[in-house]
Amino acid sequence: MTTPLEGDLGWMLGVVFRAYVKAAEHVLSDLPGGPRGYQVLSAAVDDRPRNQVAIGQELGVDRTILTYLIDDLEKQDLVTRRPDPADRRSRLIVATDRGRSAWQAHRDALRRAETHVLRALPEGDVTVFRDLLQRIACDAQTRDPLKDLCEVVQPTS
């Protein structure tokens, strides 16, 4: 028998989110900033280098906090700040070779953690779940004042 709480979207999202956060924090605990540091490193690995302001907007991370995160990632030789050829006052945040290797290893570990969190679903359902969740997240992101990243992940027709 199910209870009314079991059908509540907020409760369901909360339970899955807490399980994901617990797994992600464990897997990413050796990175400066944990999951947030991983997101910054992911942005720095991207082939489209961006400055700190753009990364902060994309991730929804306060500029002051982001500065400390980048400083800590830079101290571990995971990212570097490079002059932006389009704006000498701006610095692009770029992953170092060590940062790219660390990102790959953490990405693989995070994928295993995600598989653990989603283990109640058959593999085909995981793909459908991810696609539906992406659609919901992209729609929610377009309603948010943060920069819309969903255009990047949407398949082109």
C-alpha positions in Angstrom: 0.0 0.0 0.0 1.3 3.4 -0.9 0.9 6.5 1.3 0.1 10.0 0.0 3.7 11.0 0.6 5.0 8.3 -1.7 3.2 10.0 -4.6 4.5 13.5 -3.7 6.9 14.9 -6.3 8.8 16.9 -3.8 9.3 13.9 -1.5 10.4 11.8 -4.5 12.8 14.4 -5.8 14.2 15.0 -2.3 14.9 11.3 -1.6 16.6 10.8 -5.0 18.5 14.1 -4.7 19.8 13.3 -1.2 20.9 9.8 -2.4 22.7 11.4 -5.3 24.3 14.2 -3.2 25.6 11.6 -0.7 27.1 9.5 -3.4 28.5 12.5 -5.3 30.1 14.0 -2.2 31.8 10.6 -1.4 33.1 10.3 -4.9 34.2 13.9 -5.3 35.5 14.5 -1.7 39.1 14.8 -2.8 38.4 17.7 -5.2 38.4 21.2 -3.8 34.8 22.2 -3.3 33.5 18.6 -3.9 30.6 18.6 -6.3 30.8 22.4 -7.0 34.5 22.0 -7.7 33.7 19.2 -10.1 31.2 21.4 -11.9 33.8 24.2 -12.3 36.3 21.6 -13.5 33.8 20.3 -16.0 33.3 23.8 -17.3 37.1 24.3 -17.6 37.4 21.0 -19.5 34.9 22.2 -22.1 36.4 23.0 -25.5 34.8 26.5 -25.3 36.9 28.3 -22.6 34.9 30.8 -20.6 35.7 33.4 -18.1 34.8 33.3 -14.4 31.7 35.5 -14.8 30.3 33.2 -17.6 31.0 30.0 -15.5 29.4 31.6 -12.5 26.3 32.4 -14.4 26.1 29.0 -16.0 26.5 27.2 -12.7 24.6 29.6 -10.5 27.6 30.0 -8.2 28.2 33.4 -6.5 31.3 35.2 -7.8 33.1 35.3 -4.5 32.6 31.6 -3.8 33.7 30.9 -7.4 36.9 32.8 -7.0 37.8 30.7 -4.0 36.9 27.5 -5.9 39.0 28.4 -8.8 41.9 29.5 -6.6 41.8 26.1 -4.8 41.6 24.2 -8.2 44.5 26.3 -9.4 46.6 25.5 -6.3 46.2 21.8 -7.2 47.2 22.4 -10.8 43.8 21.4 -12.1 42.9 24.7 -13.8 44.7 27.7 -15.0 43.7 31.3 -15.7 44.7 32.4 -19.2 44.3 35.9 -20.7 41.3 36.2 -22.9 42.4 37.2 -26.4 39.1 39.0 -26.9 39.4 41.0 -23.6 42.8 41.5 -21.9 41.1 42.3 -18.6 39.4 39.0 -18.5 40.9 35.5 -17.8 39.6 32.3 -19.3 39.4 29.3 -16.9 41.0 26.3 -18.6 41.7 22.8 -17.3 45.4 21.7 -17.2 46.4 18.2 -18.4 46.3 17.1 -14.8 42.8 18.7 -14.5 41.6 16.8 -17.5 42.8 13.5 -16.1 41.3 14.2 -12.7 38.0 15.2 -14.4 37.9 12.0 -16.4 38.6 9.8 -13.4 36.0 11.7 -11.3 33.5 11.6 -14.1 33.8 7.8 -14.4 33.4 7.4 -10.6 30.4 9.7 -10.6 28.8 7.7 -13.4 29.2 4.5 -11.2 27.6 6.4 -8.3 24.7 7.5 -10.6 24.3 3.9 -11.6 24.1 2.9 -8.0 21.5 5.6 -7.3 19.4 4.5 -10.3 19.8 0.8 -9.8 16.0 0.3 -9.2 15.5 1.0 -13.0 16.3 -1.4 -15.9 19.0 0.1 -18.2 16.5 1.1 -20.9 14.4 2.9 -18.3 17.5 4.8 -17.0 18.0 6.2 -20.5 14.3 7.3 -20.7 14.5 8.7 -17.1 17.6 10.7 -18.0 16.0 12.0 -21.2 12.8 13.0 -19.3 14.7 14.6 -16.5 16.9 16.5 -19.0 13.7 17.8 -20.6 12.3 18.9 -17.3 15.6 20.5 -16.2 16.0 22.4 -19.5 12.5 23.7 -19.3 13.0 24.8 -15.7 16.4 26.4 -16.6 14.7 28.5 -19.3 12.4 29.9 -16.7 15.3 30.7 -14.4 17.3 34.0 -14.9 20.5 32.0 -15.2 22.0 31.5 -18.7 20.2 28.8 -20.7 22.7 25.9 -21.1 20.1 23.5 -22.5 20.7 24.6 -26.1 24.2 22.9 -25.7 22.8 19.5 -24.7 19.8 19.4 -27.0 20.3 17.2 -30.0 20.3 19.1 -33.3 17.9 18.0 -36.0 
